[in-house]
Amino acid sequence: LNGDCLYIWDEGKTSGERKCSLSSYISMAENYLGLFNINDIISNNLVKDMIQGRGIDLNEIIKSCQRKAIKDDSIFNIPKKVLFKSK
C-alpha cells in the first residue's frame, strides 16, 4: 500500500496493477472488527455491494493488515520502471 492505493507487481516484470480508493474500505473494516466476527463483515450485503466489481478481496486485505511500527519504509517505494494499470 502507498497512500490510498494498492500496487501489485511481480519482481522483474514491467507491468503491474493499481487499485485505489481503498482507505474507506480499510477504515470501515477496522471499525467493524471490534463489533463483529470477520466472516460477518465479509458476508455483509452492504459491504458486498460497495466492493462488487472492483476486484477487491476484502478477506485478503484484512488478513494482510497489521498494526506495527515499520522500520524500513522503503517497502512502500513504487518501482519507477513498472507501468501500473488501474483496476
C-alpha distances in whole Angstrom, upper triangle without the diagonal:
4,7,7,6,4,6,9,12,15,16,19,18,18,17,13,12,10,9,9,11,9,10,13,13,11,14,17,16,16,19,21,20,23,25,25,25,21,23,25,21,20,24,24,26,24,21,22,23,20,18,20,20,16,16,14,14,14,16,13,10,13,14,11,10,12,13,14,15,13,15,14,11,12,9,7,9,9,13,15,18,15,16,13,15,14,15
4,6,6,6,7,11,13,16,17,20,19,19,17,14,13,10,10,9,11,10,10,14,15,13,15,18,18,18,21,23,23,25,28,28,27,24,26,28,24,23,27,27,28,26,23,24,25,21,20,22,22,18,18,16,18,17,19,17,14,16,18,14,13,15,15,16,15,13,16,14,10,11,9,6,8,8,12,14,17,15,15,13,15,14,16
4,6,8,10,14,17,20,21,23,22,21,20,17,15,12,11,9,9,9,8,12,13,12,13,17,17,17,19,22,22,24,27,27,27,24,27,27,24,23,27,26,27,25,22,23,24,20,19,22,22,18,19,17,19,18,20,18,15,17,19,16,14,16,16,17,17,15,17,16,13,14,13,9,11,11,15,16,19,18,18,15,16,15,16
4,7,10,13,17,20,22,24,23,22,19,16,14,10,9,6,5,6,6,9,10,10,11,14,15,15,18,20,20,23,25,25,25,22,24,25,21,21,24,23,24,21,18,20,20,17,15,18,18,15,16,14,16,15,18,17,13,15,18,16,14,16,17,18,19,17,20,19,16,17,15,12,14,13,17,18,21,18,18,15,15,13,14
4,6,10,13,17,18,21,19,18,16,13,10,7,5,4,6,6,8,11,12,11,14,16,16,17,20,21,22,25,26,26,26,23,24,25,22,20,23,23,24,22,19,20,20,17,15,17,17,13,13,12,14,14,17,15,12,15,17,15,14,17,18,19,20,18,21,19,16,16,14,11,12,11,14,16,18,15,14,11,12,10,11
4,7,10,13,15,18,17,17,14,11,8,6,5,6,9,8,10,13,12,12,15,17,16,17,20,21,21,24,26,25,25,21,23,24,21,19,22,23,24,22,19,19,20,17,15,17,16,13,12,10,12,13,15,12,10,13,15,12,12,15,17,18,19,17,20,18,15,15,12,10,12,10,13,15,17,14,14,10,11,10,10
4,7,10,12,14,13,13,11,7,6,5,7,9,12,11,14,17,16,15,18,20,20,21,24,25,24,28,30,29,28,24,25,27,24,22,25,26,27,26,22,22,23,20,17,19,18,14,13,13,14,15,17,14,13,16,17,14,15,17,19,20,21,18,20,18,15,14,11,9,10,8,10,12,13,10,10,8,9,9,10
4,7,10,12,11,11,9,6,5,6,8,11,15,14,16,19,18,17,21,22,21,22,26,26,25,29,31,29,28,24,25,27,24,22,25,26,27,26,23,22,24,21,18,19,18,15,12,12,13,15,17,13,13,16,16,14,15,18,21,21,22,19,21,19,17,16,13,12,12,10,11,13,13,10,11,8,10,10,11
4,6,9,7,8,7,4,7,9,12,15,18,17,20,23,22,21,24,26,25,26,29,30,29,32,34,33,31,27,28,30,28,25,28,30,30,30,26,26,27,25,21,23,21,18,15,16,17,19,20,16,16,20,19,16,18,21,23,24,24,21,22,19,18,16,13,13,12,10,9,12,11,8,9,8,10,12,13
4,6,6,8,8,7,10,13,15,18,22,21,23,26,25,24,27,29,27,28,32,32,31,34,36,35,33,29,30,32,30,27,30,32,33,33,29,28,30,28,24,25,23,21,18,18,19,21,21,18,18,21,20,18,20,22,25,25,25,22,23,20,19,17,14,15,14,12,11,14,12,10,12,11,14,16,16
4,6,9,10,10,13,15,18,21,24,23,25,28,27,26,29,31,29,30,34,34,33,36,38,37,35,31,32,35,33,30,33,35,36,36,32,31,33,31,28,29,27,24,21,22,22,24,24,20,20,23,22,19,21,23,25,25,25,21,22,18,18,15,13,14,13,11,10,12,11,10,13,13,16,18,19
4,7,9,11,14,17,20,23,26,26,28,31,30,29,32,34,33,34,37,38,36,40,42,40,39,35,36,38,36,33,36,38,39,38,35,34,35,34,30,31,29,26,24,24,25,27,27,24,24,27,26,23,25,27,29,28,28,24,24,21,21,17,16,17,15,13,10,12,10,9,12,14,16,19,21
4,6,8,11,14,18,21,24,24,27,30,28,28,31,33,32,33,36,37,36,39,41,40,38,34,35,37,35,32,35,36,37,36,33,32,33,31,28,28,26,23,21,22,23,26,26,23,23,26,26,23,25,27,30,29,29,26,26,23,22,19,17,17,16,13,10,12,9,7,9,11,13,16,18
4,7,11,13,17,20,23,24,26,29,28,28,31,33,32,33,37,37,37,40,42,41,39,35,36,38,36,33,35,37,37,36,33,32,33,31,28,28,25,23,21,22,24,26,28,24,24,28,27,24,26,28,31,31,30,27,27,24,22,19,18,18,15,12,9,9,6,4,6,9,11,15,16
4,7,10,14,16,20,21,24,26,25,25,29,30,29,31,34,35,34,38,39,38,37,33,33,35,32,30,32,34,33,33,30,29,29,27,24,24,22,19,17,19,21,23,25,22,21,25,25,23,24,27,29,30,30,26,28,24,22,20,18,17,15,12,10,11,8,5,5,6,8,11,13
4,7,10,13,17,17,20,23,22,22,25,26,26,27,30,31,30,34,35,34,33,29,29,31,29,26,29,30,30,29,26,25,26,24,21,21,19,16,14,15,17,20,21,18,18,21,22,19,21,24,26,27,27,24,25,23,20,18,16,15,14,11,10,11,10,7,6,5,6,9,10
4,7,10,14,14,17,19,18,19,22,23,23,24,27,28,28,31,33,31,30,26,27,28,26,23,26,27,26,26,23,22,22,20,17,18,15,12,11,12,14,17,19,16,15,19,20,18,19,22,24,26,26,24,26,23,21,19,17,15,15,12,12,13,13,10,8,5,5,6,7
4,6,10,11,14,16,16,16,19,20,20,22,25,26,26,29,31,29,29,25,26,27,24,22,25,25,25,24,21,20,21,18,15,17,15,11,11,11,14,16,18,16,14,18,19,17,18,21,23,24,24,22,24,22,19,18,16,13,14,11,12,13,14,11,9,6,6,5,6
4,7,7,11,13,12,13,16,17,17,19,21,22,23,26,27,26,26,22,23,24,21,19,21,22,22,20,17,17,17,14,12,14,12,8,8,8,11,13,16,14,12,15,17,15,16,19,21,23,24,22,25,23,20,20,17,15,16,13,16,17,18,15,13,9,9,6,5
4,5,8,10,11,12,14,15,16,18,20,21,22,25,26,26,26,23,24,24,21,19,22,22,22,20,17,17,17,14,12,14,13,10,11,10,13,14,17,16,13,16,18,17,16,19,20,23,23,22,25,23,20,20,18,15,16,14,17,18,19,17,15,11,11,8,8
4,6,7,8,10,11,12,14,16,17,19,20,23,24,24,24,21,22,23,19,18,21,20,20,17,15,16,15,12,11,14,14,10,12,11,14,13,17,16,13,15,19,17,16,19,20,22,23,22,25,24,21,22,20,17,18,17,20,21,23,20,19,15,14,11,11
4,6,5,6,9,10,11,12,14,16,17,20,21,20,21,18,19,20,16,15,18,18,18,16,13,14,15,11,10,13,14,10,11,9,11,10,13,13,10,12,15,14,13,16,17,19,21,20,23,22,20,21,18,16,18,17,20,22,24,21,20,16,16,13,12
4,5,5,6,8,10,10,12,14,15,18,19,20,20,18,20,20,16,16,19,18,19,17,14,16,17,13,12,16,17,14,15,12,14,12,15,15,11,12,15,14,12,14,15,17,19,18,22,22,19,20,18,16,18,18,22,23,26,23,22,19,19,16,16
4,6,5,6,9,10,11,12,14,17,18,18,19,17,19,18,14,15,18,16,17,14,11,14,14,10,11,15,16,14,15,13,14,12,15,16,13,13,17,16,14,17,17,20,22,22,25,25,22,24,22,19,22,22,25,27,29,26,25,22,21,18,17
4,5,5,6,9,10,11,12,15,16,16,16,14,15,15,11,11,14,13,14,12,9,11,12,9,8,12,14,12,13,10,11,8,11,13,10,10,14,14,12,15,16,19,22,22,25,25,23,24,22,20,22,22,25,27,29,26,25,21,21,17,16
4,5,5,6,9,10,10,13,15,15,15,13,15,15,12,12,15,15,17,15,11,14,15,12,11,15,17,14,15,11,11,8,11,11,8,8,11,11,9,12,12,16,18,18,22,22,20,22,19,17,21,20,24,26,28,25,25,22,21,19,17
4,5,5,6,9,10,12,14,14,16,14,17,16,12,14,17,16,17,15,12,15,16,13,14,17,20,17,18,14,15,12,14,15,12,11,14,14,11,13,13,16,18,19,23,24,21,24,22,19,23,23,26,29,31,28,28,24,24,21,20
4,5,5,6,9,11,12,12,14,12,14,13,10,11,14,12,14,11,9,13,14,11,12,15,18,16,17,14,14,11,13,15,12,11,15,15,13,15,16,19,22,23,26,27,25,27,25,23,26,26,29,31,33,30,30,26,26,22,21
4,5,5,6,9,10,10,11,9,11,11,7,9,12,11,14,12,9,12,14,12,12,15,18,16,17,13,12,8,10,12,10,8,11,13,11,13,14,17,20,21,25,26,24,26,23,22,25,25,29,31,33,30,30,26,26,23,21
4,5,5,7,10,10,12,10,13,13,10,12,15,14,17,16,13,16,18,16,16,19,22,20,20,16,15,12,12,14,11,9,12,13,10,11,11,15,18,19,23,24,22,25,23,21,25,25,29,31,34,31,31,27,28,25,23
4,6,7,8,9,12,11,14,13,10,13,16,14,17,15,13,16,18,16,17,20,23,21,22,18,18,14,15,17,15,12,15,16,14,15,14,18,20,22,26,27,26,28,26,24,28,29,32,34,37,34,34,30,30,27,26
4,5,5,6,8,8,11,9,7,10,13,11,14,13,11,14,16,15,16,19,22,21,21,18,16,13,13,16,14,11,14,16,14,16,16,20,23,24,28,29,28,30,28,26,30,30,34,36,38,35,35,31,31,28,26
4,5,6,7,6,10,9,8,11,13,13,16,15,13,16,19,17,17,20,23,22,22,18,16,12,12,14,13,10,12,14,12,13,13,17,20,22,26,27,26,29,26,25,29,29,33,36,37,35,35,31,31,28,26
4,6,8,9,13,12,11,14,16,15,19,18,16,19,22,20,21,24,27,25,25,22,20,16,16,18,17,13,15,17,15,15,15,18,21,24,27,29,28,31,29,28,31,32,36,38,40,38,38,35,35,32,30
4,7,9,12,10,9,13,14,13,16,16,15,18,20,19,20,23,26,25,26,22,20,17,16,19,18,15,17,20,18,18,18,22,25,27,31,32,31,34,32,31,34,35,38,41,43,40,40,36,36,33,31
4,6,8,6,7,10,11,11,14,14,13,16,18,18,19,21,24,24,24,20,18,15,14,17,17,13,15,18,17,18,19,22,26,28,31,33,32,34,31,30,34,34,37,40,42,39,39,35,34,32,29
4,5,5,7,9,10,11,15,16,14,16,19,19,19,21,24,23,23,19,17,14,12,15,15,12,13,16,16,17,19,22,26,27,31,32,31,33,30,30,33,34,37,40,41,38,38,34,34,31,29
4,5,5,6,9,10,14,14,12,13,17,17,16,18,21,20,19,16,13,10,8,11,12,9,10,13,13,15,17,20,24,25,28,29,28,30,27,27,30,30,33,36,37,34,34,31,30,28,25
4,5,5,6,8,12,14,12,12,16,16,15,17,20,19,18,16,13,10,8,12,13,11,12,15,16,18,20,23,27,28,31,32,31,33,30,29,32,32,34,37,38,35,35,31,30,28,25
4,6,5,6,10,11,10,11,14,15,15,17,20,20,20,17,15,12,11,15,15,13,14,18,18,20,22,25,29,30,33,34,33,35,32,31,34,34,36,39,40,37,36,33,32,29,26
4,6,5,9,9,7,9,12,12,12,14,18,17,17,14,12,9,9,13,12,10,13,16,15,18,19,23,26,27,31,32,30,32,29,28,31,31,33,36,37,34,33,30,29,26,23
4,6,8,10,7,7,11,11,10,12,15,15,14,11,9,7,7,10,11,10,12,14,15,18,20,24,27,27,31,31,30,31,28,27,30,29,32,34,35,32,31,27,26,24,21
4,6,9,7,7,10,12,12,12,15,16,16,14,12,10,10,13,14,13,15,18,19,21,24,27,30,31,35,35,33,35,31,30,33,32,35,37,38,35,34,30,28,26,23
4,6,5,6,9,10,11,12,16,16,17,15,13,11,12,16,16,15,17,20,20,22,24,28,31,32,35,36,34,36,32,31,34,33,36,38,39,36,34,31,29,26,23
4,5,5,6,9,10,10,14,15,16,15,14,13,14,18,18,17,20,22,22,25,27,31,34,34,38,38,36,37,34,32,35,34,36,38,39,36,34,31,28,25,22
4,5,5,6,9,10,14,14,16,14,15,13,15,18,17,17,20,22,21,24,26,29,32,33,36,36,34,36,33,31,33,32,35,37,38,35,33,29,27,24,21
4,5,5,6,8,12,12,13,11,11,9,11,14,14,13,16,18,18,21,22,26,29,29,33,33,31,32,29,27,30,29,32,34,35,32,30,26,25,21,19
4,5,5,6,9,10,11,10,10,9,11,14,14,14,17,19,19,23,25,28,31,31,34,34,32,33,30,28,31,29,32,34,34,31,29,26,24,21,17
4,6,5,9,10,12,11,13,12,15,17,17,17,20,22,22,25,27,30,33,33,36,36,34,35,32,30,32,30,33,34,35,31,30,26,23,20,17
4,6,9,9,11,10,12,11,14,16,15,16,19,20,20,23,24,28,30,30,34,33,31,32,29,26,29,27,30,31,32,29,27,23,21,18,15
4,6,6,8,6,8,8,12,13,12,14,17,17,18,21,23,26,29,28,32,31,28,29,26,24,26,25,27,29,30,26,24,21,19,15,12
4,6,7,8,10,11,13,15,15,17,19,20,21,24,27,30,32,31,35,34,31,32,29,27,29,27,29,30,31,27,25,22,19,16,13
4,6,8,10,12,15,16,16,18,20,21,22,26,28,31,33,32,35,34,31,31,28,26,28,25,27,28,28,25,22,19,16,13,10
4,5,9,11,14,14,13,16,18,18,19,23,25,28,30,28,31,30,28,28,25,23,24,22,24,25,25,22,20,16,14,10,7
4,7,9,12,11,12,15,16,16,18,21,24,27,29,27,30,29,27,26,23,21,23,21,22,24,24,20,19,15,13,11,7
4,6,9,9,8,11,13,13,14,18,21,23,25,24,28,27,24,25,22,20,22,20,22,24,25,21,20,16,15,13,10
4,5,5,6,9,10,11,13,16,19,22,25,24,27,26,25,25,22,21,23,22,24,26,27,23,22,19,18,16,13
4,5,5,6,8,10,11,14,17,20,23,23,26,26,24,25,22,20,23,22,25,28,28,25,25,21,20,18,15
4,6,5,6,9,10,14,17,20,23,23,26,26,25,26,22,22,25,24,26,29,30,27,27,23,23,21,18
4,6,5,6,9,12,16,18,21,20,23,23,22,23,19,19,21,21,23,26,27,23,24,21,20,19,17
4,5,5,6,10,13,16,18,18,21,21,19,20,17,16,19,19,21,24,26,22,23,19,19,18,16
4,5,5,9,11,14,18,18,21,22,20,22,19,18,22,22,25,28,29,26,26,23,23,21,19
4,6,8,12,14,17,17,21,21,20,22,18,19,22,22,25,28,29,26,27,24,24,23,21
4,7,10,12,15,14,17,17,17,18,15,15,18,19,21,24,26,23,24,21,22,21,20
4,7,10,12,12,16,17,16,18,14,14,18,19,22,25,27,24,25,22,23,22,21
4,6,9,10,14,15,15,17,15,15,19,20,23,26,28,26,28,25,26,25,24
4,7,9,13,15,14,17,15,15,19,21,24,27,30,28,29,27,28,27,26
4,6,9,12,12,15,14,15,18,21,24,27,29,28,30,28,29,28,28
4,6,9,10,13,13,13,17,20,23,26,28,27,29,27,30,29,29
4,6,6,10,9,10,13,16,19,22,25,24,26,25,27,26,27
4,6,9,10,11,14,17,19,22,25,25,27,26,29,29,30
4,5,6,9,10,14,16,19,21,21,24,23,26,26,28
4,5,6,8,11,14,16,19,19,21,20,24,23,25
4,5,5,9,11,13,16,16,19,18,22,22,24
4,6,8,10,14,16,15,18,17,20,20,22
4,6,9,12,15,14,16,15,18,18,19
4,6,9,12,12,14,13,17,18,20
4,6,9,8,10,10,13,14,17
4,6,6,9,10,13,15,18
4,6,8,10,13,16,19
4,7,10,13,16,19
4,6,10,13,15
4,7,10,13
4,6,9
4,6
4
